[in-house]
Amino acid sequence: MEAAPRLLILGVGNVLLKDEGVGVHAVRELKKRNYPPEVSIVDGGTAGLDLLYLVEDASRLIIIDATNGDAEPGAIFRFSPEELDDYVPSVSSSLHQIGLLEVLHLGRAMGVLPPTVIFGVQPAVIDWGMELSQEVSRRLPQLVSLVEEEVNNWLSQTGN
């Protein structure tokens, strides 16, 4: 019997470094929504390689993270892992240094990465502190709305 489709929303980042934690702040907002059990919302924090175990069971993946796109602070990007192919990560000397980019490449190489959409937000401040900068905080509702749109499209395609 085939497993039921499952959408994983994964917010990653370090909440101790202001805007670096935007993915975690976004999933905290999304957890307030009333999604069906097929939608899992996970604070991936700075888990690194452990994220691979989460994504391999999903049939669809949405990732939210801080992204340096050389844009104005708070800018929101939507892209796929395939668009990151020019950014092949270097091999890390420690498993503790494995980041999201390495996890995505490894997941694709192993054939366990489901169809994936990544929402990135241009940080304004990466420094000690647990609150988002004004620029990024102001864009958080729009980010959450864009992710909700993805979720609703997926739910309508799967008949949920």
Beta strands, then each sheet from edge to edge (+ up, - down):
strand 1: 7-12
strand 2: 39-45
strand 3: 60-66
strand 4: 76-79
strand 5: 116-121
sheet 1: 2+ 1+ 3+ 5+ 4-
end
